[in-house]
Amino acid sequence: MGDKGAGNHSDVTDFILVGFRVRPEFHSLLFLLFLLVYGMVLLGNISMMAIIVTDSQLNTPMYFFLGNLSFIDLSYSTVIAPKAMVNFLSEKKTVSFAGCAAQFFVFALFIVTEGFVLAAMAYDRFIAICNPLLYSVHMSRRLCTQLVAGSYFCGWVSSILQVSVTFSVSFCASRVIDHFYCDSYQIEKISCSNLFVNKMVSFSLAAFIILPTIVIIVISYMYIVTTVLKIPSSEGRKKAFSTCSSHLGVVSLLYGTVFFVYLIRPSNAELHKVASVFYILVTPMLNPLIYSLRNKDVKLALRKILWKRKALSS
């Protein structure tokens, strides 16, 4: 299968991001909605990072991973939300070829990294519950740093591969991307090239990078559930499960929406965009709330900070 039409990617200098296909008067409403949610993403994740950094009692592997998770959520939301908000109020909804590639690169980097960090957090919970006496030995600061560094490295490799194949294709006459950000699936839809290599790279990344994170999470929780069910007291079981519930909620939110968007691929383009909003903005907004509302240590650290501010102001 050859090129479907004339034109090469080198001739394309920019793309048009359609955004949501709604009446013009709703663009201001979308801008305000994105602004509100993105503002909560900033507030929640920056607050979470600040609490973890300033409170010495949160200097543990779990909170080290959680701090990185907040940074990742903040990063991939920031690379998409501000540009989308600008386009909601702009007549010229364009993004340069380089800007589109950069946006996709950073987004892919952080979304894949998040998957690995969540897998590392699942392993951390597995060690804490199944081998509590050896927890400090197994989950050393060095190992935690290596796990996070490895997560970023896998995200970087995945992002390099995805950007290389996505933006090396030839494009048809259309420059219109039917989305509010540079989504690889929508970019491939306006390509004139044979996408066999793209599909093989996507399959390989799913098999060798994405699938292992899911396997680690599933196996970790299988051992956790088995261990918790052996605890004789109901209070002990409840306490053990409570240490995992926040992480399980975050995993369910992220993987649920990503699977819906990229595996099920809703036929309705607008539904695809709405689902994308969930993992780009809603999940990063909810993650700090999930961890803070269900975590006594975080709530205690937040109270201490508020008391200090109140004492200084009085």
C-alpha positions as a printed Julia matrix, in Angstrom:
314×3 Matrix{Float64}:
   0.0     0.0    0.0
   1.55    3.26  -1.07
   0.81    6.88  -0.31
  -2.81    7.78  -0.66
  -2.14   11.21  -1.98
   0.32   13.94  -2.55
   2.08   15.83   0.18
   4.82   15.0    2.62
   5.21   15.71   6.3
   8.02   18.16   5.43
   5.46   20.36   3.64
   3.27   20.6    6.76
   4.17   23.55   8.99
   1.17   23.44  11.3
  -2.03   21.62  12.21
  -5.53   22.79  13.13
  -6.92   21.46  16.41
 -10.69   21.26  16.01
 -11.42   20.85  19.71
 -15.02   20.13  20.68
 -17.59   20.49  17.91
 -20.01   22.71  19.8
 -21.72   26.01  19.05
 -19.37   29.04  19.36
 -21.19   30.4   22.4
 -20.23   27.26  24.36
 -16.49   27.86  23.85
 -16.39   30.32  26.73
 -18.14   27.79  28.96
 -15.59   25.12  27.98
 -12.78   27.58  28.74
 -14.17   28.25  32.23
 -14.71   24.53  32.87
 -11.15   23.65  31.82
  -9.81   26.61  33.82
 -11.64   25.46  36.96
 -10.51   21.84  36.69
  -6.94   22.75  35.7
  -6.78   25.21  38.6
  -7.75   22.36  40.94
  -5.1    20.15  39.31
  -2.47   22.82  40.04
  -3.66   23.44  43.6
  -4.04   19.77  44.53
  -0.8    18.44  43.08
   1.42   21.37  44.09
  -0.04   21.16  47.62
   0.59   17.43  47.75
   4.22   17.86  46.66
   4.72   20.69  49.16
   3.27   18.64  52.03
   5.47   15.65  51.21
   8.63   17.77  50.9
   8.07   19.83  54.07
   6.91   17.08  56.47
   9.76   14.8   57.59
   7.3    12.13  58.76
   6.28   11.6   55.13
   9.84   10.71  54.16
   8.86    7.14  53.26
   8.85    5.15  49.99
   5.08    5.44  49.57
   5.14    9.24  49.75
   8.26    9.41  47.59
   6.29    7.65  44.86
   3.21    9.77  45.58
   5.23   12.99  45.2
   6.46   11.81  41.81
   2.92   10.84  40.85
   1.73   14.39  41.64
   4.57   15.85  39.54
   3.69   13.56  36.62
  -0.04   14.39  36.8
   0.75   18.1   36.92
   3.14   17.82  33.97
   0.97   16.02  31.44
  -2.06   18.16  32.31
   0.0    21.33  31.85
   1.29   20.31  28.43
  -2.3    20.04  27.11
  -4.79   22.11  29.14
  -3.36   25.66  28.62
  -3.15   25.21  24.83
  -6.67   23.8   24.72
  -7.98   26.79  26.72
  -6.26   29.26  24.38
  -7.84   27.54  21.38
 -11.32   27.7   22.95
 -11.15   31.51  22.77
  -9.16   31.79  19.54
 -10.37   31.96  15.97
  -7.05   30.54  14.78
  -6.87   27.1   16.39
  -3.47   26.15  15.02
  -0.43   24.44  16.48
   2.95   24.29  14.75
   4.34   20.97  13.5
   7.16   21.2   16.06
   4.73   22.28  18.8
   2.44   19.35  18.06
   5.34   16.89  18.12
   6.64   18.4   21.38
   3.19   18.24  23.02
   2.75   14.61  22.01
   6.29   13.73  23.15
   5.88   15.21  26.65
   2.38   13.77  27.08
   3.48   10.27  26.01
   6.56   10.52  28.25
   4.57   11.29  31.39
   1.55    9.05  30.76
   3.79    5.98  30.28
   5.95    7.0   33.25
   2.82    7.19  35.39
   1.98    3.59  34.54
   5.39    2.44  35.78
   5.23    4.58  38.93
   1.81    3.09  39.73
   3.34   -0.38  39.27
   6.18    0.58  41.64
   3.58    1.78  44.17
   1.76   -1.56  43.87
   5.04   -3.38  44.57
   5.61   -1.08  47.56
   2.19   -1.99  48.99
   2.88   -5.69  48.33
   6.11   -5.55  50.37
   4.47   -3.47  53.14
   1.62   -5.94  53.63
   3.15   -9.3   52.69
   6.65   -8.75  54.12
   6.29   -5.97  56.72
   9.33   -7.01  58.78
  11.62   -6.7   55.74
   9.97   -3.57  54.35
  12.77   -1.15  55.24
  15.34   -3.57  53.81
  13.55   -4.21  50.52
  12.25   -0.67  49.91
  15.52    1.21  50.39
  15.92    4.81  49.23
  18.27    3.59  46.52
  15.76    1.08  45.16
  12.94    3.67  45.18
  15.13    6.12  43.26
  16.06    3.41  40.76
  12.4     2.46  40.26
  11.39    6.07  39.58
  14.41    6.68  37.33
  13.6     3.48  35.44
   9.99    4.63  35.06
  11.11    7.89  33.46
  13.57    6.03  31.23
  10.83    3.68  29.95
   8.56    6.69  29.38
  11.33    8.45  27.47
  12.06    5.41  25.25
   8.35    4.9   24.57
   7.85    8.59  23.76
  10.84    8.71  21.39
   9.54    5.69  19.47
   5.96    6.98  19.28
   6.95   10.47  18.11
   9.42    9.07  15.57
   6.85    6.9   13.81
   3.88    9.26  14.22
   5.56   12.34  12.76
   7.62   10.63  10.06
   4.54    9.8    7.96
   3.25   11.69   4.94
   0.12   13.77   5.36
  -2.82   14.3    3.01
  -4.23   17.68   2.03
  -6.01   17.97   5.38
  -4.17   19.43   8.38
  -7.21   19.14  10.63
  -6.79   17.08  13.83
 -10.23   16.25  15.21
  -9.24   16.66  18.86
  -8.28   19.34  21.4
  -4.67   18.11  21.55
  -2.19   16.26  19.31
  -3.53   12.73  19.66
  -1.6    10.04  17.75
  -4.75    8.25  16.57
  -6.2    11.43  15.06
  -2.84   12.35  13.5
  -2.64    8.94  11.83
  -6.16    9.44  10.43
  -4.93   12.36   8.27
  -1.86   10.45   7.1
  -1.4     9.19   3.56
   1.23    6.63   4.51
   1.16    2.92   5.14
   0.68    2.71   8.91
   1.92   -0.88   9.31
   5.09    0.26  11.12
   3.06    2.56  13.39
   0.74   -0.28  14.36
   3.65   -2.64  14.99
   5.4    -0.07  17.21
   2.16    0.53  19.15
   1.67   -3.22  19.58
   5.28   -3.72  20.67
   5.07   -0.87  23.21
   1.84   -2.31  24.6
   3.38   -5.8   24.83
   6.79   -4.92  26.25
   6.17   -1.7   28.19
   2.5    -1.22  29.06
   1.48   -4.86  29.7
   4.23   -5.54  32.31
   2.98   -2.66  34.48
  -0.52   -4.14  34.48
   0.85   -7.61  35.26
   2.89   -6.25  38.21
  -0.15   -4.42  39.61
  -2.45   -7.45  39.23
   0.02   -9.95  40.71
   0.86   -7.6   43.6
  -2.81   -7.26  44.49
  -3.4   -11.0   44.19
  -0.74  -11.56  46.86
  -2.05   -8.64  48.93
  -5.63   -9.96  48.91
  -4.44  -13.48  49.78
  -2.36  -12.16  52.69
  -5.06   -9.83  54.01
  -7.71  -12.57  54.0
  -5.45  -14.61  56.29
  -5.51  -11.87  58.94
  -7.78  -13.2   61.74
  -9.32   -9.92  62.94
 -11.74   -7.9   60.83
 -10.14   -4.7   62.14
  -6.73   -5.88  60.92
  -8.12   -6.73  57.47
  -9.82   -3.36  57.25
  -6.63   -1.52  58.2
  -4.56   -3.48  55.67
  -7.04   -2.88  52.84
  -7.27    0.83  53.69
  -3.55    1.26  52.92
  -4.21    0.03  49.36
  -7.62    1.52  48.59
  -6.29    4.93  47.51
  -3.76    3.4   45.12
  -6.35    1.0   43.74
  -8.73    3.9   43.14
  -6.07    5.88  41.24
  -5.13    2.82  39.14
  -8.79    2.15  38.29
  -9.38    5.78  37.24
  -6.35    5.99  34.97
  -6.42    2.57  33.34
 -10.2     2.56  33.03
 -10.31    5.76  30.97
  -7.15    4.95  28.96
  -8.5     1.51  28.03
 -11.81    3.03  27.01
 -10.13    5.62  24.77
  -7.37    3.53  23.18
  -8.67   -0.05  23.21
 -12.44    0.3   22.86
 -12.04    3.47  20.71
 -15.56    4.94  20.84
 -16.94    5.54  17.34
 -18.33    8.92  18.38
 -15.45   11.43  18.11
 -16.98   13.74  20.74
 -17.29   10.86  23.21
 -13.62   10.08  22.57
 -12.73   13.69  23.47
 -14.84   13.66  26.64
 -13.19   10.41  27.74
  -9.78   11.98  27.07
 -10.65   14.84  29.42
 -11.02   12.29  32.21
  -7.44   11.02  32.11
  -5.9    14.37  31.12
  -7.66   16.56  33.71
 -10.17   14.74  35.91
  -7.83   11.95  37.07
  -4.97   14.37  37.96
  -7.53   16.51  39.81
  -8.92   13.56  41.8
  -5.64   11.8   42.65
  -4.56   14.28  45.38
  -8.1    14.26  46.79
  -8.18   10.46  46.92
  -4.87   10.27  48.75
  -5.53   13.19  51.09
  -9.09   12.28  52.07
  -8.27    8.62  52.77
  -4.83    9.11  54.31
  -4.41   10.06  57.97
  -0.72   10.99  57.55
  -1.45   13.49  54.76
  -4.38   15.01  56.68
  -2.22   15.33  59.79
   0.61   16.95  57.82
  -1.86   19.39  56.23
  -3.27   20.32  59.66
   0.27   20.98  60.95
   0.98   23.32  58.03
  -2.31   25.17  58.57
  -1.61   25.5   62.31
   1.83   26.92  61.61
   0.39   29.49  59.18
  -2.31   30.41  61.68
   0.28   30.82  64.44
   2.48   33.02  62.24
  -0.42   35.22  61.14
  -1.75   35.72  64.69
